[in-house]
Structures are given as C-alpha cells and as structure tokens.
Amino acid sequence: MTEHSDALSQALRAALRAGDPGEDFTRTVMTALDAPAAGRRSTPRPPWRAQLALALVAGLAGALAVAVGIVQTTQARRAEQAREQTLLALEIASHQLNDARRMVIGDDGSD
C-alpha cells in the first residue's frame, strides 16, 4: 500500500510541477488585460456577504415598519375604546346626578 501511495504522490508532484506556459500564453493574457473592458463591469460587485447583509437590513427595516404600524393601530384602538368608555361613564354619571337632583328637589319630571 505504501508503494501505491508513493507512486501516487510522485505522479501528483509531476503533474503539479510548475512550468513555463510559454510566450504565447503570456502575450494572450497581457492583450486581454490591456483590451477595453467590453462587457465588463466598471465597478466590482460587492461580495455576496455584503449583499446578504444589505438584504437582511432591508428585511429588518421592513419588519420594524410593520411592527410600528401594528403598535400604532393597537394604541389607536385602545384610545378609541377608552374614549367610548369615558363617554359612557359620563352619560351614566349624568343620569345618576339628574336622578339625585330630582330626588332632592322633589321634581318628578312632570312639567
């Protein structure tokens, strides 16, 4: 088994040995680098992590806006209920005061 792994290691070393690609390859690469950027972006795209972070921030901002809207709606409903309850309490108190007034004055309400 060690002979097999030694042979494999030697084959890998031979295959991965650095070599000169030649002048044609160098010339082709340099020409491509000097050529105008046809179809290439002038500004590099942000890394995917930055895009993900931006998407997460936007999602959180949207969720926060929805939550604030829900809280405000709930508070408005509670305020309206409190207003209705206050008006009902005032109406009941008014009737009771009128009844007490009639009892004190002796007015039976028949004019």
Secondary structure as UniProt FT lines:
FT   HELIX           2..15
FT   HELIX           23..34
FT   TURN            38..39
FT   HELIX           48..105
//
